[in-house]
Every structure is written in structure tokens, then in C-alpha cells.
Amino acid sequence: MTDNTSRPRPLRLTASIVGGLLALVSGLVGSGLITDVQGSATTGAINAAVALLAAFGVAVVGERRVTPVADPRDSAGQSLLPLSRNDIH
């Protein structure tokens, strides 16, 4: 069996941070240190930040894995050329 204890787990870390922040806000509202309105605003800001980061993260990661149609190139930067009928066996 493989030892996965040193394996990076970015999704688990992110979920833990976001969950911790949301739990903290709920705790502050419950204890009366901040109002319901302030808690809702803070929770909304956290959720908006997570959604924004997720959208840009998907775009950045996906962009590296997609071949552009206008100027396709391989990973070495060489132009990709279409096959001619003579190249097809």
C-alpha cells in the first residue's frame, strides 16, 4: 500500500480554511460579538471570494490544457500542421 501522508491535498486545505472561516463567523454571531447583518455580509464576502477564485482557477488550469484553434502549437512551441491526404496511410 502507498503512503499518502506527504501527498499535497489542496482541496482539503481550502475546504478546511473556508469551513473554519464560516464557522468562526457563525460563532461570532452566536456569541453576540457581531450582528446577524454583519455575519451575513461577512459570509457573503467569503462565498464571493471563493467563487471568484474558483472561476479564475478553472480558467488558468484549463487554459494550459487546451489547444488554441487560431495558432495551434505543441508543447515545444512547434506549429501543428494539418495532415495532407498523402500523409494518411
C-alpha positions in Angstrom: 0.0 0.0 0.0 1.2 3.5 -0.8 1.9 6.0 2.0 -0.2 9.2 1.1 0.6 11.1 4.3 3.0 13.5 2.5 0.8 14.0 -0.6 -0.4 17.6 -1.1 -4.2 18.0 -0.6 -5.1 21.5 -1.8 -8.8 20.8 -1.9 -8.9 19.5 1.7 -6.8 22.5 2.8 -9.1 25.0 1.0 -12.2 23.4 2.3 -10.8 23.4 5.9 -9.9 27.1 5.7 -13.3 28.2 4.2 -15.2 26.0 6.6 -13.2 27.4 9.5 -13.9 31.0 8.5 -17.6 30.3 8.1 -17.7 28.6 11.5 -15.9 31.5 13.1 -18.4 34.0 11.7 -21.3 31.8 12.9 -19.6 31.7 16.3 -19.2 35.4 16.5 -22.8 36.0 15.5 -23.9 33.4 18.1 -21.9 35.0 20.9 -23.2 38.4 20.0 -19.9 40.0 19.1 -21.2 40.8 15.6 -24.8 41.3 14.5 -26.7 39.0 12.1 -26.4 41.5 9.3 -22.6 41.8 9.8 -22.4 38.0 9.9 -24.4 37.6 6.7 -22.3 40.3 5.0 -19.1 38.6 6.0 -20.4 35.1 4.9 -21.4 36.6 1.6 -18.0 38.2 1.1 -16.3 34.8 1.9 -18.5 33.0 -0.5 -18.0 35.6 -3.3 -14.2 35.4 -2.8 -14.3 31.6 -3.1 -16.5 31.7 -6.2 -14.2 34.3 -7.8 -11.0 32.3 -7.1 -12.6 29.1 -8.3 -13.7 30.7 -11.6 -10.2 32.1 -12.3 -8.6 28.9 -11.1 -10.6 26.8 -13.6 -9.7 29.3 -16.4 -6.0 29.2 -15.6 -5.8 25.5 -15.2 -8.0 24.8 -18.2 -6.2 27.2 -20.5 -2.9 25.3 -20.2 -4.7 22.1 -21.3 -6.5 23.4 -24.4 -5.1 23.7 -27.9 -6.0 27.1 -29.4 -7.7 27.0 -32.8 -6.2 30.2 -34.2 -2.5 29.2 -33.8 -2.1 25.6 -32.6 1.3 24.5 -31.3 2.7 21.5 -29.5 4.3 21.6 -26.0 7.7 22.5 -27.6 6.2 25.6 -29.4 6.2 24.0 -32.9 3.3 24.8 -35.2 0.8 22.0 -35.6 0.1 21.4 -39.3 -2.9 19.5 -40.7 -2.2 16.2 -42.4 -2.4 16.1 -46.2 -4.1 13.2 -48.0 -0.7 11.8 -48.8 0.1 11.6 -45.1 -2.8 9.3 -44.4 -2.0 5.6 -44.8 
